[in-house]
Amino acid sequence: VKLFGADEQKITVIYNGYRNVGAVQPAELGLKKPYFVTVGAVKERKNTLRIVEAFAKFKTKQKAEHRLMIVGKKGNAYSTRVEQNIERHGLRDEVVFFGHANDAQLSYLYRNATALVFPSLIESFGFPVLEAMSAGLPVITSKYGGVAEVTGEAALLVDPENVSEIADALSKIANDPKTREELICRGYRRAQDFSWQKTARQFLDLMSSFVDI
């Protein structure tokens, strides 16, 4: 509508569904807790570098025992910068590159983490935020883009380019049980609004308004 002058009356928004990872029997990984988790390939648009910077600031300020689990593939120039940053902050033992995770592993990671940290710079939808909320995990995510629209008031929204703001959100969830519990409840309710069955039904209804099915 904004870029191409399309008629808003001809636009219908149908949201994606998501995999309900929270309903999957978790693998037993036996990871040391507490930890924050971020999910997605280590790429610039996923904002991994600023997540590490924020985690370093959080650790310095809080003297907390938390670790950071990075769940996703690495192996590019950007991930090399991330690793160098980790070394510079002396966080080699505090930041763990988990790699790709299957649904059972994700179920464990979500169920046992303190929060999902997902302040993407560009995100059209953001499946991990719904996966996490369905598993009862509080979410920290970007105030811009698709994720903000998906989570609504069910997450802590931050400026993804503001490291201090991300760090403050980590501190808030780690130190404020009331906020954490409220986010868990809101997130679980919000996740119920999305399903592939609902997506298919809305798409079929839309198509049937144009043709006789």
Backbone as a ProteinNet text record, in pm:
[ID]
protein_1_A
[PRIMARY]
VKLFGADEQKITVIYNGYRNVGAVQPAELGLKKPYFVTVGAVKERKNTLRIVEAFAKFKTKQKAEHRLMIVGKKGNAYSTRVEQNIERHGLRDEVVFFGHANDAQLSYLYRNATALVFPSLIESFGFPVLEAMSAGLPVITSKYGGVAEVTGEAALLVDPENVSEIADALSKIANDPKTREELICRGYRRAQDFSWQKTARQFLDLMSSFVDI
[TERTIARY]
82.9	0	86.5	189.6	276.5	366.8	427.3	527.3	468	358.3	306.1	167.7	112.6	-17	-131.3	-115.9	-222.6	-344.4	-460.2	-584.3	-588.9	-594.6	-593.1	-712	-822.1	-940.5	-919.6	-817	-788.8	-679.8	-636.2	-529.9	-588.9	-557	-597	-471.6	-457.3	-342.1	-381	-306.8	-326.7	-194.3	-195.6	-72.6	-33.9	95.4	144.6	101.7	109	103.6	245.8	267.5	401.6	404.1	522.4	537.8	523.9	433.8	416.4	524.7	644.5	759.3	737.3	659.8	634.4	562	490.8	417.5	502.6	624.8	713.8	784.6	795.9	869.7	1014.6	1064.4	1199.9	1309	1416.1	1535	1596.8	1671.8	1738.7	1881.8	1903.8	2035.7	2123.5	2060.9	2137.8	2226	2180.6	2261.7	2261.6	2372.8	2384.6	2295.6	2220.5	2132.6	2185.9	2147.4	2052.8	2119.7	2038.2	2090.5	1981.3	2023.2	1937	1959.7	1859.5	1874.5	1835.6	1911.4	1874.2	1875.1	1775.6	1757	1759.5	1843.7	1853.6	1997.6	2016.8	2152.3	2226.4	2356.5	2437.2	2462	2368.5	2374.3	2348.5	2388.4	2374.8	2230.6	2138.1	1998.6	1941.2	2002.9	1960.7	2019.7	2113.1	2163.8	2245.7	2309.7	2381.8	2492.3	2561	2671	2622.1	2510.7	2457.6	2401	2350.1	2303.9	2421.2	2535.3	2655.7	2701.4	2699.7	2738.9	2647.1	2518.3	2422.9	2442.5	2470.6	2495.5	2620.4	2724	2846.4	2818.3	2737.4	2700.5	2618.8	2527	2445.9	2534.8	2630.6	2718.4	2803.7	2852.8	2936.8	2857.1	2733.2	2650.2	2593.1	2553.9	2483.3	2572	2688.7	2772	2689.9	2609.4	2516.2	2582.8	2521.4	2573.4	2520.4	2436	2374.6	2478.4	2443	2516.4	2424.7	2482	2405.6	2420.5	2306.4	2306.2	2267.1	2354.2	2325.8	2292	2164.7	2116.1	2097.1	2186.4	2180.3	2316.9	2317.8	2442.2	2530.9	2660.1	2756.5	2849.3	2961.4	3055.6	3064	3036.9	3050.4	3133.1	3156.3	3239.4	3177.5	3045.9	2978.9	2995.3	2980.7	2995.8	3138.7	3236.5	3375.1	3387.6	3320.8	3319.9	3255.6	3149	3081.6	3176.1	3246.1	3339.5	3454.3	3502.3	3608.4	3558.8	3434.8	3375.4	3362.8	3326.1	3315.4	3451.1	3554.1	3689.9	3730.9	3698.2	3737.4	3675	3555.1	3486.5	3519.2	3602.6	3636.4	3519.4	3434.8	3312	3314.1	3431	3440.1	3364.2	3368.2	3299.6	3155.3	3115	2980.5	2886	2940.4	2859.3	2880.6	2772.5	2779.8	2713.8	2787.7	2731	2675.3	2544	2480.6	2474.1	2463.2	2444	2296	2267.1	2127.6	2064.4	1936.6	1864.8	1738.5	1708.4	1581.7	1470.8	1348.3	1235.7	1246.5	1292.5	1305.7	1411.3	1520.6	1623.6	1574.3	1502.5	1445.5	1347.5	1268.2	1172.6	1244.5	1355.7	1434.8	1491.5	1549.7	1613.7	1513.6	1394.9	1292.4	1240.7	1215.1	1154.4	1247.2	1376.2	1470.5	1545.2	1520.1	1589.3	1522.6	1592.5	1535.8	1451.1	1495.3	1419.8	1476.9	1393.9	1440.1	1480.2	1600.5	1648.8	1648.8	1561.2	1539.1	1516.8	1612.6	1596.7	1644	1578.2	1619.8	1613.6	1702.2	1699.3	1594.7	1580.5	1481.4	1414.3	1284.3	1213.1	1071.6	1035.7	901.8	795.9	834.8	738.7	804	894.1	964	905.1	923.7	870.2	920.6	1048.7	1096.4	1019.5	966.2	895.2	768.9	698.6	579.3	615.2	720.1	766.9	799.7	872.4	913.3	792.5	702.3	586.5	498.5	486.7	405.4	468.1	599.4	670.5	681.1	615.6	617.1	743.5	803.3	928.5	905	947.7	937.5	1022.7	980.4	1047.4	1090.8	1216.2	1267.5	1287.2	1221.4	1232.6	1227.1	1240.9	1249.6	1114.6	1118.2	996.2	958.1	1041.1	1015.7	987.5	917.8	901.7	795	799.4	696.5	686.6	799.8	795.1	713.2	722.3	645.2	495.6	458.4	317.9	271.2	358.5	322.8	307.5	401.4	398.5	301.3	277.7	192.5	248.5	165	206.7	255.2	279.6	318	469.3	547.2	693.4	750.1	875.5	948.4	1004.8	961.2	1004.9	1117.2	1223.7	1341.8	1384.1	1460.4	1525.3	1640.3	1635.4	1738.2	1877.8	1888.2	2018.9	2072.9	1998	2036.8	2082.1	2212.5	2268.5	2226.6	2227.2	2189.8	2044.8	1958.6	1817.4	1798.4	1873.1	1866.6	1919.3	2030	2088.9	1992.6	1923.6	1826.2	1711.5	1670.5	1564	1609.4	1734.8	1789.3	1783.8	1825	1826	1684.8	1590.3	1452.8	1393.5	1412.8	1356	1430.3	1562.3	1641.5	1611.2	1574	1561.8	1420.5	1324.3	1187.5	1092.5	1073.7	988.7	846.1	792.6	655.9	643.5	738.5	737.3	751.1	841.5	863.9	736.3	667.7	545.6	435.3	426.5	326.6	352.6	479.4	514.3	486.6	511.2	482.4	333.5	248.5	103.7	55.5	103	62.5	109	233	288.9	213.4	178.4	105.5	-30.1	-98.9	-229.2	-213.8	-110	-88.6	-59.6	18.5	54.3	-67.7	-173.6	-294.6	-368.5	-333.9	-399.7	-346.7	-239.7	-175.2	-174	-211.3	-199.6	-207	-150.3	-158.3	-301.5	-379	-518.9	-594.6	-567.5	-630.7	-585.6	-456.4	-402.9	-473.5	-484.6	-547.7	-694.8	-763.9	-905.9	-927.7	-845.3	-858.8	-825	-723.3	-686.3	-798.7	-856.9	-966.4	-1086.3	-1116.3	-1227.1	-1202.3	-1077.7	-1044.4	-1061.6	-1010.2	-1022.4	-1168.1	-1247.8	-1387.6	-1467.4	-1413.1	-1482.7	-1462.8	-1366.9	-1339.2	-1392	-1390.5	-1434.2	-1531.3	-1607.5	-1701.2	-1629.3	-1594.7	-1522.2	-1621.8
-120.3	0	125.6	125.2	242.3	260.1	151.5	161.8	163.4	92.8	76	136.5	199.2	262.6	165.9	42.7	-57.5	-16.8	-60.3	-33.3	-118.2	-52.8	-125.2	-220.1	-188.3	-273.5	-407	-413.2	-537.4	-621.3	-578.5	-649.8	-729.9	-855.8	-941.2	-1001.5	-985.1	-1040.3	-1174.3	-1277.6	-1409.9	-1451.5	-1468.8	-1502.2	-1649	-1673.6	-1811.7	-1885.5	-2016.3	-2097.7	-2120.4	-2218.8	-2248.4	-2390.7	-2443.4	-2576.3	-2561.1	-2636.3	-2629.9	-2714.2	-2657.6	-2729.7	-2760.1	-2675	-2697.5	-2827.6	-2880.7	-3006	-3128.7	-3107.2	-3218.3	-3268.7	-3401.6	-3458.8	-3413.3	-3342.5	-3286.6	-3393	-3369.6	-3453.3	-3419.6	-3509.6	-3482.9	-3438.8	-3307.9	-3253.7	-3230.3	-3215.3	-3197.9	-3074.9	-2966	-2844.2	-2771.2	-2708.9	-2629.9	-2506.5	-2480	-2363.1	-2266.4	-2139.4	-2076.1	-2034	-2015.3	-1967.3	-1894.1	-1801.4	-1740.2	-1816.2	-1814.2	-1882.5	-1788.4	-1793.2	-1724.1	-1826.8	-1819.6	-1922.6	-1859.8	-1915.3	-1866.6	-1869.8	-1881.7	-1882	-1755.6	-1769.5	-1655.8	-1565.6	-1472.2	-1378	-1237.7	-1139.1	-1000.1	-962.8	-1008	-968.4	-1028	-1136.2	-1194.1	-1119.3	-1026.7	-935.3	-1006.8	-1115.5	-1195.8	-1117.4	-1031.9	-954.6	-865.3	-797.2	-710.4	-792.1	-910.4	-998.2	-1032.9	-1066.5	-1097.7	-975.4	-858.1	-734.4	-707.8	-726.2	-705.4	-806.6	-930.3	-1034.2	-1001	-950.8	-911.5	-798.8	-702.7	-591.2	-641.4	-732.4	-793.8	-867.2	-943.9	-1020.3	-928.2	-820.4	-725.9	-658.4	-621.8	-549	-639.5	-760.9	-849.9	-949.4	-977.3	-1086.1	-1215.4	-1235.6	-1347.8	-1475	-1588.1	-1717.6	-1759.4	-1679	-1715.5	-1738.1	-1829.5	-1847.4	-1809.4	-1801	-1770.2	-1885.6	-1946	-2055.2	-1999.6	-2014.2	-1969.5	-2092.8	-2103.9	-2223	-2188.9	-2236.1	-2207.4	-2225.8	-2234	-2258.1	-2134	-2156.9	-2048.4	-2087.8	-2016	-2052.6	-1951.1	-1825.1	-1718.4	-1605.3	-1500.7	-1390	-1322.2	-1310.8	-1246.5	-1329.4	-1460.9	-1545.1	-1540.7	-1519.5	-1502.3	-1376.4	-1269	-1146	-1168.9	-1246.3	-1277.8	-1352.6	-1452.3	-1530	-1442.9	-1353	-1261.9	-1172.1	-1130	-1046.3	-1122.1	-1247.4	-1332.8	-1344.5	-1366.3	-1375.5	-1243.6	-1133.1	-1001.7	-974.3	-1023.9	-1003.5	-1112.9	-1208.9	-1316.8	-1407.2	-1432	-1509.1	-1646.6	-1697.6	-1825.1	-1935.8	-1936.6	-2041.2	-2005.7	-1883.1	-1837.4	-1836	-1840	-1840.9	-1974.2	-2045.7	-2179.4	-2179.3	-2223.2	-2242.4	-2384.4	-2395.6	-2527.1	-2589.3	-2505.1	-2556	-2577.8	-2652	-2680.1	-2770.5	-2744.5	-2826.4	-2882.9	-3009.7	-3066.9	-3026.5	-3068.3	-3024	-3070.1	-3191.6	-3242.3	-3163	-3128.1	-3047.5	-2905.2	-2849	-2715.4	-2714.4	-2818.4	-2827.5	-2818.9	-2890.8	-2884.3	-2744.3	-2688.4	-2557.3	-2449.8	-2452.8	-2354.6	-2375	-2498.5	-2525.5	-2491.5	-2492.2	-2474.6	-2341.1	-2258.3	-2129.7	-2024.7	-1913.7	-1799.9	-1715.7	-1699.6	-1624.1	-1652.3	-1631.7	-1629.4	-1485.6	-1467.8	-1335.3	-1331.7	-1249.3	-1254.1	-1113.7	-1022.2	-884.2	-866.7	-933.2	-930.7	-789.9	-765	-637.4	-640.3	-754.6	-773	-908.7	-908.5	-1033.9	-1018.7	-1099.9	-1089.1	-1152.7	-1254.7	-1320.8	-1357.7	-1453.5	-1489.4	-1610.2	-1727.6	-1850.2	-1877.3	-1854.2	-1886.9	-1819.8	-1699.1	-1633	-1710.7	-1764.6	-1843.2	-1980.2	-2040.7	-2169.3	-2155.5	-2048	-2026	-1999.8	-1913.4	-1880.5	-2002	-2088.9	-2209	-2304.9	-2292.2	-2376.7	-2310.6	-2195.2	-2128.3	-2049.5	-1993.2	-1918.7	-1770.9	-1680.1	-1536.3	-1499.4	-1393.9	-1354	-1207.5	-1184	-1049.4	-1038.2	-939.9	-930.4	-785.6	-765.8	-632.3	-561.8	-431.7	-351.4	-317.5	-361.4	-333.9	-463.1	-449.4	-562.6	-661.1	-777.7	-878.6	-931.9	-945.4	-1005.4	-922.9	-790.3	-704.3	-722.6	-740.6	-761.8	-899.1	-997.6	-1133	-1143.1	-1084.8	-1099.7	-1004.9	-887.7	-789.9	-752.2	-755.1	-719.2	-839.9	-949.9	-1073	-1090.4	-987.5	-995.9	-862.3	-864.4	-740.7	-693	-576.7	-524.1	-423	-438.3	-353	-296.8	-189	-137	-231.6	-300.8	-401	-343.4	-212.1	-149.1	-88.2	-101.9	-45.3	-156.7	-173.5	-281.5	-268.1	-146.9	-125.3	-165	-137.5	-172.5	-323.8	-393.6	-540.8	-594.4	-538.3	-581.3	-557.1	-443.3	-413.4	-513.6	-555.9	-655.6	-789.9	-827.4	-949.6	-940.8	-826.7	-806.9	-813.5	-752.4	-747.9	-887.4	-967	-1102.2	-1189.8	-1170.3	-1251.5	-1216.9	-1091.7	-1045	-1012.3	-1017	-979.5	-1096.4	-1184.8	-1303.1	-1268.4	-1156.9	-1119.4	-1089.2	-1010	-978.5	-1105.3	-1193.4	-1317.8	-1401.9	-1414.4	-1493.9	-1431.1	-1298.4	-1230.7	-1255	-1249.4	-1272.4	-1416.8	-1509.1	-1649.7	-1668.6	-1609.5	-1622.9	-1554.2	-1432.3	-1360.5	-1433.1	-1482.6	-1551.2	-1678.1	-1754.5	-1878.6	-1849	-1746.3	-1710.1	-1659.2	-1578.9	-1523.7	-1633.4	-1732.6	-1841.4	-1919.4	-1920.5	-1994.2	-1929.5	-1803.6	-1734.1	-1776.6	-1858.4	-1894.6	-2046.5	-2091.8	-2234.7	-2248.2	-2355.9	-2379.1	-2410.8	-2470.8	-2497	-2365.1	-2267.6	-2136.6	-2067.1	-2078.9	-2020.4	-2079	-2211.3	-2278.5	-2239.9	-2233.1	-2199	-2056.7	-1962.4	-1824	-1810.2	-1886.3	-1881.4	-1939.2	-2050	-2111.5	-2017.9	-1950.4	-1855	-1741	-1694.6	-1586	-1628.9	-1748.3	-1797.3	-1820.7	-1866.9	-1896.8	-1769.4	-1654.8	-1528.7	-1482.7	-1544.5	-1506.7	-1609.1	-1735.3	-1841.5	-1934.1	-2006.4	-2103.1	-2234.9	-2267.1	-2392	-2501.2
0	0	0	84.7	97.3	-24.8	-71.8	-178.1	-317.8	-337.6	-472.5	-494	-389.6	-405	-425.6	-377.2	-391.4	-309.1	-354.1	-282.3	-155.3	-39.5	88	100.8	35.6	42.4	-29.4	-113.6	-186.9	-120.1	-1.2	69	184.3	190.9	303.1	366.1	495.3	566.4	628.8	593.7	653.3	716.8	847.4	919	900.7	910.6	909.7	1035.6	1028.6	1148.5	1196	1282.2	1332.4	1386.1	1403	1463.9	1615.2	1675.3	1820.9	1887.8	1892	1948.6	2096.5	2162.7	2305	2333.2	2232.3	2251.2	2221.7	2172.6	2138.5	2264.4	2275.7	2388.2	2381	2483.2	2474.3	2483	2411.8	2428	2562.6	2618.2	2746	2716.6	2718.8	2684.4	2807.2	2921.8	3044.8	3046.2	2985.6	2979.4	3113	3141.1	3263.3	3253.8	3358	3364.8	3470.7	3460.7	3368.7	3237.6	3135.3	3007.6	2930.1	2845.9	2745.6	2615.5	2527.8	2400.4	2286.8	2177.7	2055.5	1943	1855.6	1753.2	1614.4	1527.5	1390.3	1343.8	1214.3	1159.2	1202.1	1221.8	1266.9	1146.2	1127.8	1016.2	1067.7	986.8	1031.3	1060.3	977.9	999.1	1127.8	1177	1303.8	1423.3	1395.8	1498.4	1606.7	1571.2	1669.8	1739.6	1666.3	1723.6	1836.8	1815.7	1921.9	2037.2	2008.3	2116.7	2208.1	2147.4	2226.7	2304.2	2240.4	2308.8	2428.3	2409.3	2517.2	2629.3	2591	2691.4	2772.7	2706.3	2776.2	2874.9	2833.7	2921.6	3040.9	3013.3	3119.2	3219.4	3169.2	3257.4	3343.9	3286.1	3360.5	3470.8	3439.9	3535	3642.3	3604.6	3695.9	3769.4	3713.7	3766.7	3772.4	3670.4	3668.4	3617.5	3649.2	3607	3470.4	3412.4	3284.6	3175.1	3083.8	2959.2	2844.2	2727	2606.2	2509.2	2471.2	2375.1	2238.7	2140.3	2003.9	1920.7	1882.6	1812.9	1664.9	1582.4	1439.4	1376.2	1245.3	1173	1170.7	1170.9	1153.6	1038.4	1022.6	917.1	806.5	838	739.1	800.1	722.6	770.2	891.6	891.4	1005.2	1131.8	1122.6	1241	1295	1205.6	1250.1	1335	1293.2	1372.5	1508.4	1510.1	1635.9	1729.7	1676	1757.7	1810	1727.1	1771	1883.5	1873.1	1977.1	2108.9	2098.1	2217.9	2286.6	2208.8	2262.9	2328.4	2263.2	2314	2450.7	2470.4	2598.1	2700.1	2662.1	2754.3	2786.9	2686.9	2709.6	2643.3	2614.5	2543.6	2615	2748.7	2824.5	2856.4	2822.6	2857.3	2736.9	2616	2493.8	2422.5	2398	2339.6	2201.7	2101	1967.1	1960.5	1970.7	1974.4	1835.5	1732.9	1597.2	1568.6	1462.5	1425.4	1530.5	1563.1	1660.9	1598.3	1627.1	1581.8	1680	1652.1	1734.2	1879.5	1901	2038	2115.9	2048.6	2113	2138.5	2040.7	2059.8	2176.1	2188.2	2297.9	2432.3	2443.9	2567.8	2588.5	2483.8	2494.4	2534.7	2474.3	2507.7	2650.3	2686.7	2817.8	2934.4	2911	3021.4	3020.9	2921.1	2912.5	3001.2	3022.5	3094.3	3000.8	2876.1	2775.9	2637.9	2536.3	2398	2366.3	2310.9	2272.1	2119.3	2061.4	1917.5	1860	1880.4	1833.5	1689.1	1595.9	1455.5	1397.6	1301.7	1229.7	1119.8	1052.4	946.7	969.3	984	1005.9	953.4	855.8	799	887.9	965.8	1054.1	1187.7	1187.4	1310.7	1381.5	1320.8	1380.2	1522.8	1553.7	1688.9	1802.4	1779.8	1890	1926.8	1828.4	1857.7	1913.2	1858.5	1912.8	2060.3	2094.1	2232.9	2322.5	2277.8	2360.4	2384	2282.3	2299.4	2400.4	2422.5	2518.8	2656.5	2673.1	2802.9	2828.8	2723.4	2738.8	2708.2	2798	2770.3	2649.8	2579	2455.8	2462.2	2420.7	2396.4	2246.6	2183.6	2039.2	1993.3	1863.7	1805.5	1804.4	1826	1819.4	1675.4	1579.1	1438.5	1362.1	1249.5	1159.1	1201.8	1136	1155.6	1296.2	1366.2	1500.1	1597.6	1588.3	1677.8	1654.4	1527.9	1494.2	1541.5	1531.4	1573.5	1725	1799.3	1945.4	2013	1953	2018.8	2155.6	2258.3	2394	2473.5	2404.4	2473.1	2485.8	2448	2455	2500.4	2544.4	2570.2	2437.4	2391.6	2262.4	2283.2	2204.6	2219.3	2083.8	2088.7	1968.6	1935.5	1822.2	1792.7	1772.6	1751.9	1733.5	1862.8	1970.4	2099.2	2193.2	2205.1	2286.8	2433	2484.9	2624.9	2650.8	2554.1	2569.6	2571.9	2488.1	2488.9	2621.3	2669.3	2796.2	2911.8	2911.3	3017	3015.7	2896.9	2886.6	2943.9	2918.4	2978.4	3130.5	3184.1	3330	3386.4	3316.5	3366.4	3378.4	3276	3281	3382.1	3392.3	3486.1	3631.5	3658.7	3797.2	3842.2	3751.9	3786.8	3758.6	3858.5	3838.6	3796.6	3846.6	3813.3	3664.3	3611.5	3467.8	3386	3429.6	3356.1	3350.6	3463.8	3467.2	3381.9	3383.4	3301.3	3152.5	3113.9	2974.1	2932.6	3021.5	2993	2965	3051.6	3035.6	2908	2884.9	2764.2	2638.5	2642.9	2527.8	2493.4	2595.4	2570.5	2507.1	2559.2	2502.1	2358.7	2335.9	2202.1	2100.6	2140.6	2048.9	2001.9	2084.2	2047.4	1930.9	1899.9	1788.7	1651.9	1650.4	1524.3	1506.9	1388.3	1354.9	1204	1150.8	1006.4	964.4	1056.2	1024.8	1003.2	1088.9	1076.2	947.7	917.8	794.1	671.7	668.3	554.1	541.7	655.1	652.6	600	646.1	601.4	452.7	409	267.1	180.3	225	150.1	143.7	256.5	259.1	162.2	156.8	66.4	-79.2	-112	-249.2	-289.3	-195.4	-226.1	-250.5	-203.2	-229.8	-373.3	-443.3	-582.7	-682.7	-642	-733.5	-661.3	-735.1	-679.1	-659.4	-532.5	-503.5	-465.8
[MASK]
+++++++++++++++++++++++++++++++++++++++++++++++++++++++++++++++++++++++++++++++++++++++++++++++++++++++++++++++++++++++++++++++++++++++++++++++++++++++++++++++++++++++++++++++++++++++++++++++++++++++++++++++++++++

